Amino acid sequence: MMPSTTETRALLQHDRRTNRLLSLLSDHDYERLRPHLSPVVFDYRKSLYEASRAIEQVYFPVDGVASLVITTADGASAEVGTIGNEGMVGLPICLGDGDAPSSVYVQVPGTALRIDARVFRGELAASPTLNLIMLRYANAFFNQVAQSAACAHLHRVEQRCCRWLLMTRDRMPTGDFLLTHEFLGMMLGVRRTTVTDVMGSLQKAGLIRYRRGHVTILDHDALQQRSCECYDMSKAEFDRLLGDTAVAPRTDKTHRLISEVG
């Protein structure tokens, strides 16, 4: 389904953004994928796939944040990982599994490029280099999840909150974005009242502005100083495994802009 006029306008506003993994592909691999990629809008709470069901679409976020969520038998949910423009939604496809072990939905609105999972699986089989890039991303992602698990046990809530704010900022075109109490509570594993207290403290210190679920980063450097070392460690690991940065793709390759697909 083609995006509406309003959706297309929103997508083109982020024309200069791209997905980190797509920026790493050779021109040959990218040109094979490009006709199958379609731009989509990441609306808040949009379901990308559900646990124990087949993954039918793979998404490459351009901006916004998707959340991997585990739901227990009693209905309780916990966020176990996040994905932005450094990665892709549908990682089990790259590891030979067509079913989803967890649910994924959009927590921070944005845009993405979508491809049919069957097509993408075929391209993985046809291109060893595409397959290698996705496996290196899988390694980086699992390292991020492991770092987050350690962080949750070892660091204070405010430090962890600063880390998540910085990670979200890295995935967005500006320092102003939607970030609800519910999402922050899931990411931090705390109650909403604790989120209110922490965000209020950061706002009082002049690091952020937070109102009605919208965050504006006012002092990035000070926010990084208050964060734990996990932010820098995760970022360095992604750079080690994936090389180019998300906002500065290699200049010797065709740009992978959201308006140049299809």
Secondary structure as GFF3:
##gff-version 3
##sequence-region A 1 262
A	DSSP	alpha_helix	5	12	.	.	.	ID=ss1
A	DSSP	alpha_helix	20	24	.	.	.	ID=ss2
A	DSSP	alpha_helix	27	33	.	.	.	ID=ss3
A	DSSP	three_ten_helix	34	36	.	.	.	ID=ss4
A	DSSP	beta_strand	38	42	.	.	.	ID=ss5
A	DSSP	beta_strand	47	49	.	.	.	ID=ss6
A	DSSP	beta_strand	57	71	.	.	.	ID=ss7
A	DSSP	beta_strand	77	83	.	.	.	ID=ss8
A	DSSP	alpha_helix	91	94	.	.	.	ID=ss9
A	DSSP	beta_strand	103	116	.	.	.	ID=ss10
A	DSSP	alpha_helix	117	126	.	.	.	ID=ss11
A	DSSP	alpha_helix	128	154	.	.	.	ID=ss12
A	DSSP	alpha_helix	157	170	.	.	.	ID=ss13
A	DSSP	beta_strand	176	178	.	.	.	ID=ss14
A	DSSP	alpha_helix	181	188	.	.	.	ID=ss15
A	DSSP	alpha_helix	192	204	.	.	.	ID=ss16
A	DSSP	beta_strand	208	211	.	.	.	ID=ss17
A	DSSP	beta_strand	214	217	.	.	.	ID=ss18
A	DSSP	alpha_helix	220	226	.	.	.	ID=ss19
A	DSSP	alpha_helix	230	242	.	.	.	ID=ss20
A	DSSP	three_ten_helix	258	260	.	.	.	ID=ss21
###
